[in-house]
Amino acid sequence: MSINETQEEIIETFAVFDDWMDKYALLIEMGNQLEPLDESHKTVNNLIEGCQSRVWLQADRAEGRIFFRGESDAVIVKGIISLLIKVLSGHTPQEILDADLYFIEKIGLKEHLSPTRSNGLVAMLKQMRMYALAFRIKDGDA
């Protein structure tokens, strides 16, 4: 499934709810479905700078694609990282770097996050793109 197809699926899922309390509940549920990150990956190197909560992000590459795993100690933030993983994991570095993540605006997430959570969202996305850039450079595709 392409990045845009996944974004459209998320937009449709969130469109079912009008009330933001229901959308937060959905976000929390998505976070709870995230596979727990192995304790060995909860390192300082995988901790995302710029998040008020603790968020770890692990990136692995297989067959030219990047696979992300993550976790947070805050339920809403765990939901946010689960959305980003759902959209970006399993794609090539270039696809990740070129992605326009319009779903964040379309579901109203950005406007319903506190400033610190919004900064955390930006930091998570930046880290995912940094991994993509690093893998692309390592592959000699820069």
C-alpha positions as CSV (number, residue, x, y, z in Angstrom):
1,M,0.0,0.0,0.0
2,S,1.4,3.4,-0.9
3,I,1.9,6.2,1.6
4,N,-1.0,8.2,0.2
5,E,-3.3,5.1,0.3
6,T,-2.5,4.7,3.9
7,Q,-3.1,8.3,4.6
8,E,-6.5,8.1,2.9
9,E,-7.4,5.1,5.0
10,I,-6.5,7.0,8.2
11,I,-8.5,10.0,7.1
12,E,-11.5,7.8,6.5
13,T,-11.1,6.1,9.9
14,F,-11.0,9.4,11.7
15,A,-13.9,10.9,9.7
16,V,-16.3,8.5,11.4
17,F,-16.0,10.6,14.6
18,D,-17.1,14.2,15.0
19,D,-16.1,14.7,18.6
20,W,-12.4,15.1,19.4
21,M,-12.8,13.1,22.6
22,D,-13.7,10.1,20.4
23,K,-10.8,10.8,18.1
24,Y,-8.4,10.9,21.1
25,A,-9.8,7.6,22.2
26,L,-9.1,6.2,18.7
27,L,-5.6,7.6,18.8
28,I,-5.0,5.9,22.2
29,E,-6.4,2.6,20.9
30,M,-4.0,2.8,17.9
31,G,-1.2,3.4,20.3
32,N,-2.2,0.5,22.4
33,Q,-2.1,-1.8,19.3
34,L,1.5,-0.8,18.7
35,E,3.8,-3.7,19.2
36,P,5.9,-3.0,22.3
37,L,9.5,-1.9,21.6
38,D,12.1,-4.3,22.9
39,E,13.8,-3.0,26.0
40,S,17.2,-3.3,24.2
41,H,16.0,-0.6,21.8
42,K,15.0,1.9,24.5
43,T,18.3,3.6,24.4
44,V,19.5,7.2,24.5
45,N,20.3,6.9,20.8
46,N,16.7,6.0,20.0
47,L,15.2,8.7,22.2
48,I,13.7,11.5,20.2
49,E,14.9,15.0,21.2
50,G,12.2,17.7,21.4
51,C,9.4,15.6,22.8
52,Q,8.1,16.3,26.3
53,S,7.3,12.7,26.7
54,R,9.8,9.9,26.2
55,V,9.6,8.5,22.7
56,W,11.9,5.9,21.3
57,L,12.2,5.2,17.6
58,Q,14.0,2.3,16.1
59,A,14.7,2.0,12.3
60,D,15.8,-1.1,10.5
61,R,16.4,-1.6,6.8
62,A,15.5,-4.7,4.8
63,E,15.4,-5.1,1.0
64,G,15.8,-1.3,0.4
65,R,12.9,-0.4,2.7
66,I,12.9,1.1,6.2
67,F,10.9,-0.5,9.0
68,F,10.1,1.6,12.0
69,R,9.2,0.5,15.5
70,G,8.5,2.9,18.4
71,E,7.1,3.5,21.8
72,S,6.2,6.2,24.2
73,D,5.4,6.5,27.9
74,A,2.5,8.8,27.1
75,V,-0.7,7.3,25.6
76,I,-1.6,10.1,23.1
77,V,2.0,10.3,21.9
78,K,2.1,6.6,21.5
79,G,-0.9,6.9,19.3
80,I,0.8,9.6,17.2
81,I,4.0,7.6,16.7
82,S,1.8,4.6,15.7
83,L,0.2,6.7,13.0
84,L,3.5,7.9,11.7
85,I,4.8,4.3,11.7
86,K,1.7,3.0,9.9
87,V,2.2,5.6,7.2
88,L,5.9,5.5,6.7
89,S,7.2,2.1,7.7
90,G,7.9,-0.4,4.9
91,H,8.8,2.3,2.3
92,T,12.0,3.3,0.6
93,P,14.1,6.1,1.9
94,Q,13.2,8.3,-1.1
95,E,9.5,7.6,-0.7
96,I,9.7,8.7,3.0
97,L,11.7,11.8,2.1
98,D,9.3,12.8,-0.7
99,A,6.1,12.1,1.3
100,D,3.6,14.9,1.9
101,L,2.0,13.9,5.1
102,Y,-1.3,15.7,4.5
103,F,-3.3,13.3,6.8
104,I,-2.1,15.2,9.9
105,E,-4.0,18.4,8.7
106,K,-6.9,16.5,7.2
107,I,-7.8,14.7,10.5
108,G,-7.3,17.9,12.5
109,L,-4.6,16.4,14.6
110,K,-2.2,19.4,14.5
111,E,-4.9,21.9,15.6
112,H,-6.0,19.7,18.5
113,L,-2.5,19.0,20.0
114,S,-1.0,21.1,22.7
115,P,2.1,23.1,21.6
116,T,4.4,20.7,23.3
117,R,2.8,17.7,21.6
118,S,2.8,19.5,18.3
119,N,6.5,20.1,18.7
120,G,6.9,16.4,19.6
121,L,5.1,15.4,16.4
122,V,7.5,17.6,14.3
123,A,10.4,16.0,16.2
124,M,9.2,12.4,15.5
125,L,8.7,13.2,11.8
126,K,12.1,14.9,11.6
127,Q,13.8,11.8,13.1
128,M,12.0,9.5,10.7
129,R,13.2,11.6,7.8
130,M,16.7,11.7,9.2
131,Y,16.8,7.9,9.3
132,A,15.6,7.9,5.6
133,L,18.3,10.4,4.6
134,A,21.0,8.4,6.5
135,F,20.0,5.1,4.8
136,R,19.8,6.8,1.4
137,I,23.3,8.3,1.8
138,K,24.6,5.0,3.1
139,D,23.2,3.3,0.0
140,G,25.0,5.8,-2.1
141,D,21.8,7.3,-3.6
142,A,22.4,10.8,-2.3
